[in-house]
Amino acid sequence: MKEQKIKQFIQQNHNLVEDYYLCYYNRYKEKDFKEQLRILFVNALSAGGEGKISQKASSIRNFESKINEMNKCTYSELLKVFNASSYPELFEYLKTFKQMGPKKSALFLRDIFYFKNIIKEYPTDLKKQFLVPVDRVITRTVNSIFNKKYIPNSDNTFKDINMLSKIIFPNEPILLEDLWFWGRFYRCKEEKANKDIPYCEFNKDLLYVDKDVTKEYRKKMLEFANNHKDCPFKEICSKQN
């Protein structure tokens, strides 16, 4: 089964993905938790680069006014300032900020809970609720692997891929988000092929131009790439097995 092969590979190599994100988080480390939350919100809001500056600034100001009410960086405090009683309600509230939407809201929550663990004292089973921040890369990769035709940046695509994540990883659905990492470095074939993109081959150039990646991580990832020059999913992409 494709699902089992994907699950096994992601679980075996999740440490490479985690270390990649740690490079990024360590560049944006702040002692003040409110400033840390603000930076990660701004980064999530700016993902993709599109949108009006005035609307982004408005969302950031509104977000700041909320987190400034927090006395400590705990799950209960975070829920309280956003008038939410659960993770799903918090997710829905974040979507009300201009230019956030489902992908960016899930991305921000991933950053503060999953990798960085900024928010303290949250339920251990909350991992079952974390949503995958579905973007073009994840959509393209899922389409290639599972022979789907999901439309990028669609609400239905966001819901469907998150449903898939719960099927493959019922206890930790957000692990499917690792497909962003693998789909970025090993770009899967698309219907409209671009001859300038090395499909299914590891793209070392992405490591060299990434300003957040450390020298140590770059060395580790290049060693992995030398042993896995072709995409790990190449054999199962678009096959009905």
C-alpha positions as CSV (number, residue, x, y, z in Angstrom):
1,M,0.0,0.0,0.0
2,K,1.2,3.5,-0.8
3,E,0.0,4.8,2.5
4,Q,2.2,2.3,4.4
5,K,5.2,3.1,2.3
6,I,4.8,6.9,2.8
7,K,4.2,6.4,6.6
8,Q,7.3,4.3,7.0
9,F,9.6,6.7,5.1
10,I,8.3,9.8,6.9
11,Q,8.7,8.2,10.3
12,Q,12.2,7.0,9.6
13,N,13.4,10.3,8.3
14,H,11.4,12.8,10.3
15,N,14.5,13.8,12.2
16,L,15.9,15.4,9.0
17,V,12.7,17.5,8.7
18,E,12.7,18.5,12.3
19,D,16.4,19.5,12.2
20,Y,15.6,21.6,9.1
21,Y,12.9,23.6,10.9
22,L,15.1,24.0,14.0
23,C,17.7,25.8,11.8
24,Y,14.9,28.3,11.0
25,Y,13.5,28.6,14.5
26,N,17.0,29.2,16.0
27,R,17.4,32.2,13.6
28,Y,14.2,33.8,15.0
29,K,14.6,33.0,18.7
30,E,13.3,35.6,21.2
31,K,13.4,35.6,25.0
32,D,10.1,37.5,25.2
33,F,7.3,35.0,24.4
34,K,5.0,37.7,23.1
35,E,7.6,38.9,20.6
36,Q,8.3,35.3,19.6
37,L,4.6,34.7,18.9
38,R,4.5,38.0,17.0
39,I,7.5,37.0,14.8
40,L,6.0,33.6,14.0
41,F,2.6,35.1,13.2
42,V,4.3,37.6,10.8
43,N,6.2,34.8,9.1
44,A,3.1,32.7,8.7
45,L,1.1,35.7,7.4
46,S,3.9,36.5,4.9
47,A,4.1,32.9,3.6
48,G,3.8,33.1,-0.2
49,G,4.6,36.8,-0.3
50,E,1.3,37.9,-1.7
51,G,-1.2,40.4,-0.3
52,K,-1.6,44.1,0.6
53,I,0.8,45.5,3.1
54,S,-2.0,47.6,4.7
55,Q,-4.1,44.4,5.4
56,K,-1.1,42.5,6.8
57,A,-0.2,45.4,9.1
58,S,-3.8,45.6,10.3
59,S,-3.8,41.8,11.1
60,I,-0.5,42.1,12.9
61,R,-1.7,45.0,15.1
62,N,-4.9,43.1,15.9
63,F,-2.9,40.0,16.8
64,E,-0.5,42.0,19.0
65,S,-3.4,43.5,20.9
66,K,-4.6,39.9,21.7
67,I,-1.3,38.4,22.8
68,N,-0.5,41.5,24.9
69,E,-3.3,40.3,27.2
70,M,-1.5,37.1,27.9
71,N,0.1,36.8,31.4
72,K,2.0,33.6,30.6
73,C,2.6,31.4,27.6
74,T,0.2,28.6,28.2
75,Y,-2.4,26.9,26.2
76,S,-5.2,28.1,28.5
77,E,-4.0,31.7,28.2
78,L,-3.8,31.5,24.5
79,L,-7.3,30.2,24.2
80,K,-8.7,32.8,26.6
81,V,-7.3,35.8,24.7
82,F,-8.8,34.5,21.4
83,N,-12.1,33.7,23.0
84,A,-11.7,30.0,22.1
85,S,-12.2,26.8,24.1
86,S,-10.4,24.4,21.8
87,Y,-7.8,24.0,19.1
88,P,-10.4,23.9,16.3
89,E,-12.0,27.2,17.7
90,L,-8.5,28.8,17.9
91,F,-7.9,27.8,14.3
92,E,-11.2,29.3,13.2
93,Y,-10.5,32.5,15.0
94,L,-7.1,32.9,13.4
95,K,-8.7,32.6,10.0
96,T,-10.6,35.8,10.6
97,F,-7.5,37.9,10.4
98,K,-7.1,39.5,7.0
99,Q,-5.0,37.4,4.6
100,M,-4.5,34.4,7.0
101,G,-6.9,31.7,5.7
102,P,-6.6,28.0,6.6
103,K,-3.1,27.3,5.3
104,K,-1.4,30.2,7.2
105,S,-3.5,29.6,10.4
106,A,-2.4,26.0,10.4
107,L,1.2,27.1,9.7
108,F,1.2,29.4,12.7
109,L,-0.2,26.8,15.0
110,R,2.3,24.2,13.7
111,D,5.1,26.6,14.6
112,I,4.0,27.5,18.1
113,F,2.9,23.9,19.1
114,Y,4.7,21.3,17.1
115,F,8.3,22.2,16.3
116,K,9.0,25.1,18.6
117,N,6.9,24.2,21.6
118,I,6.5,27.8,22.6
119,I,3.1,27.2,24.2
120,K,3.3,25.3,27.4
121,E,0.8,23.1,29.4
122,Y,-1.2,21.8,26.5
123,P,-2.9,18.4,26.4
124,T,-0.6,15.6,25.2
125,D,-3.3,14.3,22.8
126,L,-3.6,17.7,21.1
127,K,-1.2,16.3,18.4
128,K,-4.2,14.4,17.0
129,Q,-5.8,17.7,16.2
130,F,-2.9,19.6,14.5
131,L,-3.8,20.5,11.0
132,V,-1.5,20.2,7.9
133,P,-0.8,23.7,6.4
134,V,-1.6,22.5,2.9
135,D,0.1,24.6,0.2
136,R,1.0,24.2,-3.5
137,V,4.0,22.0,-2.8
138,I,2.1,19.6,-0.6
139,T,-0.8,19.5,-3.0
140,R,1.5,18.8,-6.0
141,T,3.3,16.1,-4.1
142,V,0.1,14.4,-2.9
143,N,-1.3,14.6,-6.5
144,S,1.8,12.9,-7.9
145,I,2.0,10.2,-5.3
146,F,-1.7,9.3,-5.1
147,N,-2.7,10.1,-8.6
148,K,-5.1,12.9,-7.5
149,K,-6.1,16.1,-9.1
150,Y,-6.5,18.4,-6.1
151,I,-6.7,22.1,-6.9
152,P,-4.0,24.2,-5.1
153,N,-5.2,26.8,-2.5
154,S,-8.7,25.3,-2.5
155,D,-10.7,24.9,0.8
156,N,-11.8,21.5,-0.4
157,T,-8.2,20.5,-1.0
158,F,-7.2,21.7,2.4
159,K,-10.0,19.5,4.0
160,D,-9.3,16.5,1.8
161,I,-5.6,16.4,2.4
162,N,-6.1,16.8,6.1
163,M,-8.5,13.9,6.0
164,L,-5.8,11.9,4.3
165,S,-3.3,12.9,7.0
166,K,-5.6,11.4,9.7
167,I,-5.9,8.1,7.8
168,I,-2.1,7.7,7.4
169,F,-1.1,9.2,10.8
170,P,-4.2,8.9,13.1
171,N,-2.2,9.8,16.2
172,E,-0.1,12.5,14.7
173,P,-1.7,13.7,11.4
174,I,0.7,16.7,10.9
175,L,3.5,14.3,10.1
176,L,2.1,14.3,6.5
177,E,3.3,17.9,6.3
178,D,6.8,16.4,5.9
179,L,5.7,16.0,2.2
180,W,6.4,19.7,1.9
181,F,10.0,19.1,2.7
182,W,10.4,16.1,0.5
183,G,8.3,17.6,-2.3
184,R,10.4,20.7,-2.3
185,F,13.8,19.0,-2.4
186,Y,12.7,16.2,-4.7
187,R,10.2,17.9,-6.9
188,C,7.6,15.5,-8.2
189,K,6.6,15.4,-11.8
190,E,3.7,17.6,-12.9
191,E,1.4,17.5,-15.9
192,K,3.1,20.5,-17.4
193,A,6.7,19.6,-17.1
194,N,9.3,22.3,-16.8
195,K,12.6,21.3,-18.4
196,D,14.6,23.6,-16.1
197,I,13.5,21.7,-13.0
198,P,15.3,18.4,-12.0
199,Y,12.2,16.4,-11.3
200,C,12.6,13.5,-8.9
201,E,16.3,14.4,-8.3
202,F,17.6,16.0,-5.2
203,N,17.9,19.8,-5.8
204,K,21.1,20.8,-3.9
205,D,20.8,24.4,-5.1
206,L,17.9,24.8,-2.6
207,L,20.2,24.0,0.3
208,Y,22.8,26.5,-0.9
209,V,20.4,29.4,-1.3
210,D,18.6,28.8,2.0
211,K,19.8,31.6,4.3
212,D,18.6,29.8,7.5
213,V,20.2,26.4,7.0
214,T,23.4,25.9,9.0
215,K,26.6,24.5,7.7
216,E,26.2,21.4,9.9
217,Y,22.7,20.7,8.6
218,R,23.7,21.3,5.0
219,K,26.5,18.7,5.4
220,K,24.0,16.2,6.9
221,M,21.4,16.7,4.2
222,L,24.0,16.4,1.4
223,E,25.2,13.1,2.8
224,F,21.6,11.9,2.7
225,A,21.2,13.2,-0.9
226,N,24.3,11.4,-2.0
227,N,22.7,8.1,-0.9
228,H,19.2,9.0,-2.2
229,K,19.8,10.9,-5.5
230,D,16.3,10.0,-6.8
231,C,13.1,10.9,-5.1
232,P,12.1,8.3,-2.4
233,F,8.6,8.3,-3.8
234,K,9.6,7.9,-7.4
235,E,8.6,4.2,-7.7
236,I,5.1,4.8,-6.3
237,C,4.2,8.1,-7.9
238,S,1.0,7.9,-9.9
239,K,0.7,4.2,-9.7
240,Q,-2.4,2.4,-8.5
241,N,-0.7,0.2,-5.9
